[in-house]
């Protein structure tokens, strides 16, 4: 993939070394604790300001080795993370007293070509420290993300959205979206930095009339069928995976359309759509 190979700064040493694209040019109220052999956000408002250099904006995962410090058995060390001034997470509370990996996803819209400023800080209302023994950046081509269609106003994720639909909508009586009419469709946009194999997982339920479901549907990716006239008959909600081959996708925006076929006589309910990739 080339844009951002996985790379880690080791904070279990007093003098952590920069990687090819990731460095720590500035910190304040943070430093190495020899007693625990790890770096820590030491004081309220303390921060570590990283620099991430990339040739073009892409989704990125920041994976941090965290351990919450406790006083009297109680951890209170909320942290916040910004990317070029954009809030990635605010007041994140981690109470795990053992080192563990915690992933934070960066939307490509928060990043830019060249140098990017990523700030990890201990909130002003903290009363204990946050230990950090490693920070890893990796190109997040497509981390798992879900649009929830059990609500009338589904929210886009970092890389998956539904910019257009017709003959589809929310059914208040069943608390789910549905393909309501023959030919009705939901058009998704999937944005990825490079083509990869993708899994599209949809939580589906076939509606029945007189006990008989009849809601054949089709799925197209960039104009190519991956499903054509599926005779789905399960009348309970279940996740159904669909594989999208790398050859059908491209870098940037990709169009995925799920539609109810013209010969259908019942509706197809859709409660969620999840994408994930390598």
QUIMO-V496752 format. One line per field, one symbol per residue. phi: phi as a letter, one per 40 degrees, with the letter a starting at -180 (. if undefined). psi: psi as a letter, one per 30 degrees, with the letter a starting at -180 (. if undefined). A space follows every 10 residues. Layout:
phi: ???
psi: ???
//
This chain:
phi: .gcaccabcc bcbcbcbcbc bbabcaaaga icbccbfaca ccbdgcabbc bbbbcacacb bbbbcbaccb bggbcabcbb bbbfgcccab gcbbbccbca cbcbcbcccc bachcbcbbb bcccccbbcb cbbabbbacc dacdabccbc bcbcbcbcbb abcaaagaic bccbfacacc bdgcabbbbb bbcacacbbb bbcbaccbbg gbcabdbbbb bfgbcbabgc ccbccbcacb cbcbcdccba chcbcbbbbc ccccbbcbcb cabbbaac
psi: eeeilkkkkj gglfikklae gklifklkgl akjfffhllk jelkfkljjl kkklflklkk kjjkjlkklk kggkkiikll kljhfkjekk hkjkgkgkkl kkkkkjkfff llkbkkjkkk lklfglfllk kjflkkklji eilkkkkjgg lfikklaefk lifklkglak jeffhllljf lkfklkjlkk kkflklkkkj jkjlkkkkkg gjkiikllkk jhfkkfkjhk ikgkglkkkj kkkjkeffll kbkkkkkkkk lfgkfllkkj flkkkla.
//
